[in-house]
């Protein structure tokens, strides 16, 4: 669990946003790996699940390449070209 949690935290890029919560998530995952009691595992898993849900909400939005961003960039290029053309006349 610890390795999977660490990988998800790295993917979410939340370490800088909320380092304390990220560290607690790793500690809970480590405890889940180490426990052999089903009741303890259930309690730790529930807490880890809730904490990871909170961390996912805090994750920065990836504004990478998607259709909406591509359309917005194209629109801005057209507007800039139109402004240059209007200024040059």
N, C-alpha and C positions, 0 to 999 in steps of 0.2 A: 504494500500500500504506500509505503513511503516513497518509493521510486516513481510510482504512478502519480502521486500527489505532487512531487517535485516537478515532474514533467509538465503537468497541467499548470502549475504556478508559473513555470518558465514560459509556457505558451501564452498565458494570460497577461504576462508582464505586470503583475500586481505587486511584485516585491518592492518596487520603488514607491508605489501608491500607498501601500499598507504593509510595511515590513513586519510589524508586530503580529498582525493577523496571519500573515503567511507563515511566520515561524510557529505560531500556535497550531496551524494546520499540519505542518510537518511533524510537530511533536505528537499530535493526536494520531497521525498516520503511523508513526513509529510505535506508539502504544498499541495500536490495533495489530500491528505485525507481531508484537511481543506477547500479547495476551492469549491465553488458552482457555479462558472462561467465557462461555457463550453470552452470559448476561453482561459482562464487562465489555465484550466486543460489540454487543448491540448498542450499548450506551455510547461508547466511543464512536462507533460508526454513525450514529444519529447526530452527534455533535459535529463530527467531521463533515457530514453531508450538509448540515446547516451553515457551517462556516464557509465551505466551498461555494455554496449558493450566494452568500454575501460577497465573497471575493469576486465571483463572476460578475456581479453587479458593479463592482468598483473598477473592473478592468477597463482600460482605455479603449475607445472605439477605434477599430482598425479602418482607416479610410483609404484602404489600398485600391487596387484596380477592381472596380465593379461598374456595371452599366450606368448607374445613376451618376457616379463621379465622372465617367467618361463623357456622358452627354453634357454635364455642366462645364467640363473643360472645353469641349467643342463649342458650346454656346459662347463662352467667354472669349475664345479666339475669334469667333465671327463678330462679336460686338467690338472687340479691340480693332479688328480690321475695318469695320464700318466707321469707327471713330477716327481712325487714321485717314481713311478716304475722305470723310467729311471735313477734316481739318486741312487736308491738302487742296481742296477745291477753291 
